[in-house]
Amino acid sequence: MKVAIASDHGGLTIRKEIISLLEEMNISYIDLGCECSTSVDYPDFAIPVAEKVIKGEVSRGILICGTGIGMSIAANKVKGIRCALVHDTFSAKATREHNDTNILAMGERIIGAGLARDIAKIWLETPFDGGRHENRLNKIKTYEQFNNAKDKA
């Protein structure tokens, strides 16, 4: 597994904590920033992570901003991305088992570093259940394909 990780100015502390976790878990990663505490625009970090996931350059992505909301909205604009905003361990597990999410978003102003580590660890270790959930994801993929074809017409 290889993970792309990024944050805006509001997620620096948790991003560094999650990088430490990735290193402890011997998971390869690409750190796409940011490195400043001054205000930056979250789409500039979320979209490159999402594109790396879709292109297959990485298996998954992790995004952190102040609330996680902006990052998740931006990432989900990229076709094929299933980014979940998660602030508890139950949802971290469920979003992998049921939704096969490929990007995790968290908010540093919502949760602390310890909980963020727990969420990321569970999310990274939990496999997709498939089964009845596969049918649901296929409906989303069909919708994306249909709308993409309609937009090109």
C-alpha positions in Angstrom: 0.0 0.0 0.0 1.1 3.5 -0.8 -0.7 6.6 0.6 -0.7 10.2 -0.5 -1.3 12.6 2.4 -1.9 16.4 2.4 -3.3 19.1 4.6 -4.0 22.8 4.4 -2.8 25.2 7.1 -5.5 23.9 9.5 -4.3 20.3 9.5 -0.5 20.5 9.9 -0.3 18.9 13.4 -2.5 15.9 12.6 -0.8 15.4 9.2 2.6 15.1 10.9 1.1 12.7 13.4 -0.4 10.5 10.6 2.9 10.6 8.8 4.5 9.2 12.0 1.8 6.5 12.1 2.5 5.6 8.4 6.2 5.2 9.2 5.4 3.0 12.2 3.1 0.8 10.1 5.8 0.6 7.3 3.4 2.1 4.8 5.0 4.0 1.9 3.6 7.6 1.5 3.9 10.8 -0.5 3.6 14.0 1.5 2.0 16.7 -0.7 2.1 19.5 2.0 1.4 22.1 3.0 4.3 23.4 5.0 3.0 26.8 6.1 0.7 28.1 8.9 -0.6 30.9 6.8 -3.9 30.5 5.0 -3.9 28.3 1.8 -6.7 27.0 -0.3 -7.6 23.4 0.4 -8.5 22.4 -3.2 -4.8 23.0 -4.1 -4.0 20.0 -1.8 -7.1 17.8 -2.0 -7.3 17.6 -5.8 -3.7 16.5 -6.3 -4.1 13.7 -3.7 -7.4 12.6 -5.4 -5.7 12.6 -8.8 -2.9 10.4 -7.6 -5.4 7.9 -6.2 -7.4 7.8 -9.5 -4.2 7.5 -11.6 -3.1 4.5 -9.5 0.0 6.2 -8.3 -1.1 5.5 -4.7 -3.6 3.1 -3.2 -5.3 5.7 -0.9 -5.2 9.2 0.3 -5.5 11.0 3.6 -6.6 14.7 3.8 -6.7 17.0 6.8 -8.0 20.5 7.2 -9.6 22.4 10.0 -12.9 20.6 9.8 -12.3 18.1 7.0 -15.3 19.4 5.1 -13.6 21.4 2.5 -11.1 18.7 1.7 -13.8 16.0 1.4 -15.9 18.2 -0.9 -12.9 19.0 -3.2 -11.7 15.4 -3.3 -15.1 14.1 -4.1 -15.3 16.3 -7.3 -12.7 13.9 -8.9 -14.5 11.1 -10.7 -14.0 7.8 -8.9 -13.1 9.2 -5.6 -15.0 8.1 -2.5 -13.7 10.4 0.2 -15.3 10.1 3.7 -15.1 12.7 6.4 -14.6 10.7 9.6 -14.3 11.8 13.2 -14.9 8.5 15.0 -13.5 5.0 14.9 -16.8 3.3 14.1 -17.2 5.4 10.9 -13.6 4.8 10.0 -14.2 1.0 9.9 -17.7 1.2 8.3 -16.6 3.5 5.5 -13.9 1.0 4.4 -16.1 -2.1 4.9 -19.2 -0.7 3.3 -18.1 2.1 1.0 -14.6 1.0 0.0 -13.5 4.6 0.5 -10.2 5.5 -1.1 -9.6 8.8 0.7 -10.0 9.7 4.4 -10.7 13.3 5.5 -10.4 14.5 9.0 -10.7 17.9 10.8 -7.9 19.0 13.2 -10.2 21.5 14.9 -12.7 18.7 15.5 -10.5 15.8 16.8 -7.2 15.5 18.5 -4.0 13.8 17.3 -4.6 10.6 19.3 -8.1 10.0 17.9 -6.8 10.9 14.4 -4.2 8.2 14.7 -6.7 5.6 15.8 -9.1 6.6 13.0 -6.3 6.4 10.4 -5.0 3.1 11.7 -8.4 1.5 11.6 -9.2 2.9 8.1 -5.8 1.7 6.7 -6.2 -1.8 8.1 -9.9 -2.4 7.3 -10.7 -4.2 4.1 -13.8 -3.8 1.9 -16.5 -6.3 2.6 -17.8 -6.5 -0.9 -21.0 -8.5 -1.2 -24.1 -6.4 -1.1 -22.0 -3.3 -0.8 -20.4 -4.0 -4.2 -23.8 -3.6 -5.9 -24.2 -0.2 -4.2 -20.8 1.0 -5.4 -21.6 -0.2 -8.9 -24.7 2.0 -9.0 -22.5 5.0 -8.1 -20.0 4.0 -10.8 -22.8 3.7 -13.4 -24.1 7.1 -12.5 -20.7 8.6 -12.8 -20.2 7.0 -16.2 -23.6 8.1 -17.5 -23.2 11.7 -16.4 -19.7 11.8 -17.8 -21.0 10.6 -21.2 -23.9 13.0 -21.0 -21.5 15.9 -20.3 -19.4 15.1 -23.4 -22.5 14.9 -25.7 
